[in-house]
Amino acid sequence: MPGRTIWTTRGASRSNRWRPSAASKPKQSLETFRRLRAENYDLLKGLPESAFDRTGNHSQNGIVTLRQMLDGFAGHAESHARQLQEIREEYKKVKGKK
């Protein structure tokens, strides 16, 4: 049923979203991210194609399809992956200078 609202982010707080704490070790955080990504993939691969055209109300972006939301999430994750790679390269440079 395209156009039917299936989810909303209104009222969602940042506290109920996963993110690593300052005490998390990078390896643990990466493993958690990989596990959650795999679980989401397993959930999404079972959906019919029409489900990705269903809409929901995003608190900042308004009405978006599930496909648009997932595209945004994927881009967001890739952005952070690039940031981590840049930090790692800078760390290697600084570490090598000692």
VOKE-532466 format. One record per residue: residue number from 1; residue in one letter; x negated, y negated, z negated of N, C-alpha, C in turn. Coordinates in Angstrom, 1 decimal. Atoms other than C-alpha are relative to their C-alpha. Example, Ala and Ser with C-alpha at 12.3 -4.5 7.8 and 13.67 -1.06 7.14 Angstrom:
<recs>
i,aa,nx,ny,nz,cax,cay,caz,cx,cy,cz
1,a,-0.9,1.2,0.0,-12.3,4.5,-7.8,-0.9,-1.2,0.0
2,s,0.9,1.1,0.0,-13.7,1.1,-7.1,0.8,-1.1,-0.8
</recs>
This chain:
<recs>
i,aa,nx,ny,nz,cax,cay,caz,cx,cy,cz
1,m,-0.8,1.2,0.0,0.0,0.0,0.0,-0.9,-1.2,0.0
2,p,0.8,1.2,0.0,-2.2,-2.9,1.2,0.6,-1.2,-0.6
3,g,-0.5,1.2,0.6,-1.9,-6.1,-0.7,0.5,0.1,-1.4
4,r,-0.5,-0.3,1.3,-0.7,-4.5,-3.9,-1.2,-0.2,-1.0
5,t,1.1,0.2,1.0,-2.7,-5.7,-7.0,-0.2,1.2,-0.8
6,i,0.4,-1.2,0.8,-4.6,-2.9,-8.6,-0.8,-0.2,-1.2
7,w,0.8,0.4,1.1,-6.8,-4.7,-11.0,-0.1,-1.5,-0.2
8,t,0.2,1.4,0.3,-7.6,-8.0,-12.6,-1.1,-0.1,-0.9
9,t,1.1,0.2,1.0,-10.5,-9.5,-14.4,0.4,-1.2,-0.9
10,r,-0.4,1.1,0.9,-8.5,-12.2,-16.1,-0.1,0.5,-1.5
11,g,0.1,-0.4,1.4,-9.3,-12.1,-19.8,-1.1,0.9,-0.3
12,a,1.1,-1.0,0.3,-12.2,-9.7,-19.4,-1.1,-0.8,-0.6
13,s,1.1,0.7,0.6,-15.0,-10.7,-21.6,-1.3,0.7,0.4
14,r,1.3,-0.6,-0.3,-18.7,-10.2,-20.9,-0.4,1.1,-0.9
15,s,0.4,-1.0,0.9,-19.0,-8.1,-23.9,0.4,1.4,0.4
16,n,-0.4,-1.3,-0.4,-17.2,-5.2,-22.3,-0.6,0.5,1.4
17,r,0.7,-0.4,-1.2,-19.5,-5.1,-19.3,-1.4,0.6,-0.4
18,w,1.3,-0.6,0.4,-22.7,-3.0,-19.3,-1.1,-1.0,0.4
19,r,1.3,0.6,-0.3,-26.0,-4.8,-19.5,-1.0,0.4,-1.0
20,p,1.0,-0.5,0.9,-29.3,-3.9,-21.1,-0.2,-1.0,-1.1
21,s,0.3,0.9,1.1,-30.1,-5.4,-24.5,-1.4,-0.3,0.0
22,a,1.4,0.4,0.1,-33.4,-7.0,-25.4,-0.8,1.2,-0.5
23,a,0.7,-1.2,0.5,-34.3,-3.8,-27.2,-0.1,1.2,0.9
24,s,0.1,-1.1,-1.0,-33.7,-1.6,-24.2,-1.3,0.1,0.7
25,k,1.2,-0.2,-0.8,-36.7,-0.1,-22.5,0.4,0.0,1.5
26,p,-0.3,0.1,-1.4,-36.8,-0.8,-18.8,0.4,1.3,0.7
27,k,-0.3,-1.3,-0.6,-36.8,2.9,-17.9,1.4,0.5,-0.4
28,q,-1.4,-0.4,0.5,-33.7,3.5,-20.1,1.1,-0.8,0.8
29,s,-1.0,0.8,-0.7,-31.9,0.6,-18.5,0.2,0.4,1.4
30,l,-0.1,-0.4,-1.4,-32.7,1.7,-15.0,0.7,1.4,0.1
31,e,-0.7,-1.3,0.0,-31.6,5.3,-15.8,1.5,-0.2,-0.2
32,t,-1.4,0.3,0.3,-28.3,3.9,-17.2,0.7,-0.6,1.3
33,f,-0.5,0.6,-1.2,-27.8,1.8,-14.1,0.2,1.1,1.1
34,r,-0.1,-1.1,-1.0,-28.5,4.8,-11.8,1.2,0.9,-0.3
35,r,-1.0,-0.9,0.4,-26.1,7.0,-13.8,1.4,-0.7,0.3
36,l,-1.3,0.7,-0.2,-23.3,4.4,-13.7,0.3,-0.2,1.5
37,r,-0.2,0.1,-1.4,-23.8,3.8,-10.0,0.4,1.3,0.6
38,a,-0.4,-1.3,-0.5,-23.6,7.5,-9.3,1.5,0.4,-0.4
39,e,-1.4,-0.2,0.5,-20.4,7.8,-11.4,1.0,-0.8,0.8
40,n,-0.9,0.8,-0.8,-18.8,4.9,-9.5,0.1,0.6,1.4
41,y,0.0,-0.6,-1.3,-19.8,6.5,-6.2,0.9,1.2,0.0
42,d,-0.8,-1.2,0.0,-18.2,9.8,-7.2,1.5,-0.4,-0.1
43,l,-1.4,0.4,0.1,-15.0,7.9,-8.2,0.5,-0.6,1.4
44,l,-0.4,0.7,-1.2,-14.9,5.8,-5.0,0.1,0.8,1.2
45,k,0.0,-0.8,-1.2,-15.7,8.5,-2.5,1.3,0.8,0.1
46,g,-1.3,-0.7,-0.1,-12.4,10.2,-3.4,1.2,-0.8,0.4
47,l,-1.1,0.9,-0.3,-10.3,7.2,-2.6,0.3,0.0,1.5
48,p,-0.3,0.1,-1.4,-8.4,7.0,0.7,-0.5,-1.3,0.6
49,e,0.5,1.3,-0.7,-9.7,4.3,3.2,1.0,-1.1,-0.3
50,s,-0.9,1.1,0.2,-6.5,2.3,2.6,-0.2,-0.6,-1.4
51,a,0.2,0.5,1.3,-7.4,1.9,-1.1,-1.0,-1.2,0.0
52,f,1.0,1.0,-0.1,-10.3,-0.4,-0.1,0.6,-1.3,0.5
53,d,-0.7,1.2,-0.5,-7.8,-2.9,1.4,1.0,-0.6,-1.0
54,r,-0.9,0.5,1.1,-5.8,-3.2,-1.8,-0.7,-1.2,-0.7
55,t,0.6,1.2,0.6,-6.2,-6.5,-3.6,0.2,0.0,-1.5
56,g,-0.1,0.3,1.4,-6.7,-7.7,-7.1,-0.3,-1.4,-0.2
57,n,0.2,1.4,0.4,-7.0,-11.0,-8.9,-1.3,-0.1,-0.8
58,h,1.3,0.2,0.6,-10.6,-11.9,-9.7,0.1,-1.4,-0.7
59,s,-0.1,1.2,0.8,-10.9,-14.6,-12.4,-0.7,-1.2,0.6
60,q,0.7,1.1,-0.6,-13.3,-16.7,-10.4,0.3,-0.2,1.5
61,n,-0.1,0.0,-1.5,-12.7,-15.7,-6.7,1.4,0.1,0.4
62,g,-1.4,-0.2,-0.4,-8.9,-15.3,-6.8,0.3,1.4,0.6
63,i,-0.5,-1.3,-0.6,-7.3,-12.6,-4.6,-1.1,0.5,0.9
64,v,1.0,-0.7,-0.8,-9.9,-10.2,-3.2,0.4,1.4,0.2
65,t,-0.2,-1.5,-0.2,-9.8,-6.7,-1.8,-1.1,0.8,-0.7
66,l,0.9,-0.9,0.6,-11.5,-3.8,-3.4,-1.3,0.0,0.8
67,r,1.2,0.0,-0.9,-13.9,-3.7,-0.4,-0.8,-1.3,-0.2
68,q,0.7,1.2,0.2,-14.8,-7.4,-0.9,-0.7,0.0,-1.4
69,m,0.6,-0.1,1.3,-15.4,-6.8,-4.6,-1.2,0.9,0.0
70,l,1.2,-0.9,-0.1,-17.7,-3.8,-3.9,-1.1,-0.5,0.8
71,d,1.1,0.7,-0.7,-19.6,-5.7,-1.3,-0.8,-1.0,-0.9
72,g,0.6,1.0,1.0,-20.2,-8.4,-3.9,-0.9,0.7,-1.0
73,f,0.8,-0.7,1.0,-21.4,-5.9,-6.5,-1.3,0.5,0.6
74,a,1.1,-0.5,-0.6,-23.7,-4.3,-4.0,-1.1,-1.1,0.3
75,g,0.9,1.1,-0.3,-25.2,-7.6,-3.0,-0.7,-0.5,-1.3
76,h,0.5,0.4,1.2,-25.6,-8.6,-6.6,-1.1,0.9,-0.6
77,a,1.0,-1.0,0.5,-27.4,-5.4,-7.5,-1.3,-0.1,0.8
78,e,1.1,0.1,-0.8,-29.7,-5.8,-4.5,-0.8,-1.3,-0.3
79,s,0.7,1.2,0.4,-30.5,-9.4,-5.6,-0.9,0.2,-1.2
80,h,0.8,-0.3,1.2,-31.6,-8.1,-9.0,-1.1,0.9,0.3
81,a,1.1,-0.9,-0.4,-33.7,-5.4,-7.4,-1.1,-0.8,0.6
82,r,1.1,0.8,-0.6,-35.6,-8.0,-5.4,-0.6,-0.8,-1.1
83,q,0.5,0.7,1.1,-36.0,-10.1,-8.6,-1.0,0.9,-0.8
84,l,0.8,-0.9,0.7,-37.4,-7.1,-10.4,-1.3,0.3,0.7
85,q,1.2,-0.2,-0.8,-39.8,-6.4,-7.6,-1.0,-1.2,0.0
86,e,0.9,1.2,0.1,-41.1,-10.0,-7.6,-0.7,-0.1,-1.4
87,i,0.6,0.1,1.4,-41.6,-9.9,-11.4,-1.1,1.1,-0.1
88,r,1.0,-1.0,0.1,-43.4,-6.6,-11.1,-1.3,-0.3,0.8
89,e,1.1,0.4,-0.7,-45.7,-7.9,-8.4,-0.8,-1.1,-0.7
90,e,0.7,1.0,0.8,-46.5,-11.0,-10.5,-0.7,0.5,-1.2
91,y,0.6,-0.6,1.1,-47.2,-8.9,-13.5,-1.3,0.8,0.4
92,k,1.2,-0.7,-0.5,-49.6,-6.8,-11.5,-1.2,-1.0,0.3
93,k,1.0,1.1,-0.3,-51.4,-10.0,-10.4,-0.7,-0.5,-1.3
94,v,0.5,0.5,1.3,-51.7,-11.3,-13.9,-0.8,1.1,-0.8
95,k,0.7,-1.0,0.7,-52.7,-8.0,-15.4,-1.3,0.3,0.6
96,g,1.3,-0.3,-0.7,-55.4,-7.5,-12.8,-1.0,-1.1,-0.2
97,k,0.9,1.0,0.3,-56.9,-10.8,-13.7,-0.7,0.0,-1.3
98,k,0.6,-0.1,1.4,-57.7,-9.8,-17.3,-1.3,0.8,0.0
</recs>
